[in-house]
Amino acid sequence: DAVDSERMEFNGSHHPPTMGVPAATGPFDPRSLADSERRVIARLQRLRKWMYGSFGLPSFGGEA
Protein backbone atom coordinates (compact mmCIF):
# COMPACT_ATOMS: atom_id res chain seq x y z
CA ASP A 1 0.00 0.00 0.00
CA ALA A 2 1.41 3.40 -0.99
CA VAL A 3 0.25 5.11 2.20
CA ASP A 4 2.06 2.56 4.38
CA SER A 5 5.24 2.86 2.33
CA GLU A 6 5.20 6.66 2.71
CA ARG A 7 5.35 6.23 6.49
CA MET A 8 8.43 4.00 6.36
CA GLU A 9 11.70 5.49 7.58
CA PHE A 10 15.34 4.69 6.94
CA ASN A 11 18.07 5.65 9.35
CA GLY A 12 21.56 5.38 7.93
CA SER A 13 23.01 5.68 11.41
CA HIS A 14 21.44 2.41 12.61
CA HIS A 15 23.87 -0.28 11.57
CA PRO A 16 26.45 -2.61 13.07
CA PRO A 17 29.68 -0.86 14.07
CA THR A 18 31.59 -2.88 11.47
CA MET A 19 29.52 -1.27 8.69
CA GLY A 20 29.80 2.32 9.83
CA VAL A 21 30.20 5.37 7.64
CA PRO A 22 33.15 7.33 9.02
CA ALA A 23 32.72 11.07 9.26
CA ALA A 24 34.54 13.03 6.57
CA THR A 25 37.25 15.47 7.59
CA GLY A 26 36.61 17.83 4.66
CA PRO A 27 35.08 18.14 1.19
CA PHE A 28 38.05 16.46 -0.51
CA ASP A 29 37.96 13.43 1.78
CA PRO A 30 36.85 10.34 -0.22
CA ARG A 31 34.34 9.56 2.56
CA SER A 32 32.59 12.91 2.17
CA LEU A 33 30.00 11.63 -0.33
CA ALA A 34 28.76 8.83 1.96
CA ASP A 35 28.84 11.10 5.00
CA SER A 36 26.89 13.82 3.18
CA GLU A 37 24.34 11.33 1.88
CA ARG A 38 23.69 10.04 5.39
CA ARG A 39 23.12 13.58 6.68
CA VAL A 40 20.89 14.64 3.76
CA ILE A 41 18.68 11.54 4.06
CA ALA A 42 18.18 12.20 7.77
CA ARG A 43 17.19 15.84 7.13
CA LEU A 44 14.83 14.92 4.30
CA GLN A 45 13.09 12.39 6.52
CA ARG A 46 12.57 14.97 9.26
CA LEU A 47 11.17 17.39 6.65
CA ARG A 48 8.79 14.77 5.23
CA LYS A 49 7.61 13.81 8.71
CA TRP A 50 6.88 17.47 9.46
CA MET A 51 5.09 17.92 6.12
CA TYR A 52 2.92 14.84 6.69
CA GLY A 53 2.03 16.07 10.16
CA SER A 54 1.19 19.56 8.87
CA PHE A 55 -0.46 18.81 5.54
CA GLY A 56 -1.33 15.09 5.67
CA LEU A 57 -0.16 12.31 3.41
CA PRO A 58 -0.21 12.92 -0.35
CA SER A 59 -2.98 11.26 -2.36
CA PHE A 60 -1.99 8.53 -4.79
CA GLY A 61 -3.72 7.66 -8.06
CA GLY A 62 -7.29 6.51 -7.39
CA GLU A 63 -6.98 6.65 -3.61
CA ALA A 64 -8.84 9.32 -1.71
N, C-alpha and C positions, 0 to 999 in steps of 0.2 A: 504494500500500500504506500502511495507517495507521501501521504501525511505522516505515517510512521517513520519513513526514511528521512524526512526533513527534520525530525526531532533527534536523530542520531547524532552523536558527537564523537570526535576523534581527538585524542590528546597525545601529541607526539612526545610528551615528557613521560608518559607512563610506559615504561619498557624495562626489561632486565638491565642491570648495570653493564653487562657485557656488550649490549647493543646501543649504548648511549651515543648521543650526538655531542661531541665536545664543542664548547663555546669557542667562537672565532676570536682571534686577537685583533683583527683589523679587516678592512675590505679586501686586501690582497691575500689573505689567508685562504688556502684551498677549502677549509671547512666553512667559510662564510656563507656559501650558498645553502647548505643544509641547516645551518644555524638560523639564517634569515627565514627560511621556509617554515621552520618550526615556530618561530615567533609570529609570522604573518598568519599562519593557520589558526593559532590561538586567538589572535585579535579578531580575525574574521568570525570565528565561532562566537565570541562574546558579542560582536555586533549583531549577528543573526539572531542570537538569543534575545537581545534587547528588542530588535525589530519585531520578532514574533510576539513578544510580550506586549509591545505597544500597538502593533497594527494587526496582529493575528497571522495565522499561517496563510501563505498564498494559495489561491485556488488552482486546481490542476484540471485541464481538459474538461470532461463532463461532470466533474465533481462540484458540488455546491458548498 
